Amino acid sequence: MELSSTTKFVKFDVFINDNLKEGVVAMPCSPEYAGGFAQIPHGDVNKMPISSATTFGLKELLQDTNMTDKEYATVTFVPRKGCEDLTIGQITIINPEP
């Protein structure tokens, strides 16, 4: 993912196979909650765009939702704060060993 700078607080949550409904706020207590990402502001250290990455453990989540044998999964990013200039470039799900 690419962030516009390190001077801004950024937070988003990630859900897998969640049936999100328009106007309903998804909460981290949902069974399909995979995790969240947050960047704490670092002052004026870097005003240029920076790249970052994050990893979520999905093995148990995919097993609990009976998705380990599926070819596709729906990944939903729910912006919480400061995501206006966030670019997600790639999502990779590596199917865990059974």
C-alpha positions in Angstrom: 0.0 0.0 0.0 1.1 3.5 -0.5 0.5 6.3 2.0 0.7 10.0 1.0 3.0 10.8 4.0 4.0 9.8 7.5 2.5 13.0 9.1 -1.1 11.7 9.0 -2.9 9.1 11.2 -4.3 6.3 9.0 -6.5 3.4 10.2 -8.6 0.8 8.4 -10.1 -2.6 9.2 -10.1 -5.7 7.0 -12.9 -8.1 6.8 -13.1 -11.4 4.9 -16.3 -12.7 3.3 -18.3 -10.2 5.3 -21.8 -9.3 4.0 -21.5 -5.6 4.6 -24.7 -3.6 4.4 -25.0 0.0 3.2 -25.1 2.4 6.2 -24.3 -0.3 8.8 -20.9 0.1 10.5 -18.9 -3.2 10.6 -17.3 -3.8 13.9 -14.2 -5.7 14.9 -16.3 -8.2 16.9 -17.7 -9.6 13.6 -16.6 -13.2 13.0 -15.1 -12.3 9.7 -12.9 -9.6 11.1 -9.3 -10.2 9.9 -7.5 -7.3 11.6 -6.7 -3.7 11.2 -3.9 -1.4 10.2 -2.9 1.9 11.8 -0.1 4.3 11.1 0.8 6.7 13.9 2.0 10.2 12.7 5.7 10.6 12.6 5.9 14.4 12.4 7.7 16.0 9.4 10.1 13.0 8.9 8.9 12.2 5.4 6.5 14.3 3.4 6.8 12.1 0.3 4.7 9.1 -0.3 5.8 5.9 1.4 5.2 2.3 0.8 4.1 -0.1 3.6 2.7 -3.6 4.0 0.8 -5.6 6.5 0.0 -9.3 7.0 -3.0 -10.9 8.6 -3.2 -14.5 9.8 -6.2 -16.0 7.9 -5.8 -19.7 8.5 -8.3 -20.0 11.4 -10.6 -17.4 9.9 -10.8 -19.3 6.6 -11.3 -22.6 8.4 -14.1 -21.1 10.6 -15.9 -19.8 7.6 -15.4 -23.0 5.6 -13.4 -21.1 2.9 -10.2 -23.2 2.8 -11.2 -25.1 -0.3 -12.5 -22.0 -2.2 -10.7 -20.3 -5.0 -11.9 -16.7 -4.2 -12.6 -14.7 -1.0 -14.1 -11.3 -0.7 -11.8 -8.8 1.1 -13.3 -5.6 2.3 -11.3 -2.6 3.6 -13.3 -0.4 5.9 -11.7 3.1 6.2 -11.7 4.5 9.7 -9.5 7.5 9.6 -7.2 9.3 7.1 -7.6 6.9 4.2 -8.4 9.6 1.6 -4.9 9.3 0.0 -4.3 5.6 0.6 -3.6 3.3 -2.3 -3.8 -0.4 -2.0 -1.8 -2.0 -4.8 -1.9 -5.7 -4.2 -3.8 -8.3 -2.1 -2.4 -11.8 -1.9 -4.1 -14.7 0.0 -1.9 -17.7 0.4 -4.1 -20.8 1.1 -2.8 -22.5 4.2 -1.8 -26.1 4.3 -4.8 -28.3 5.5 
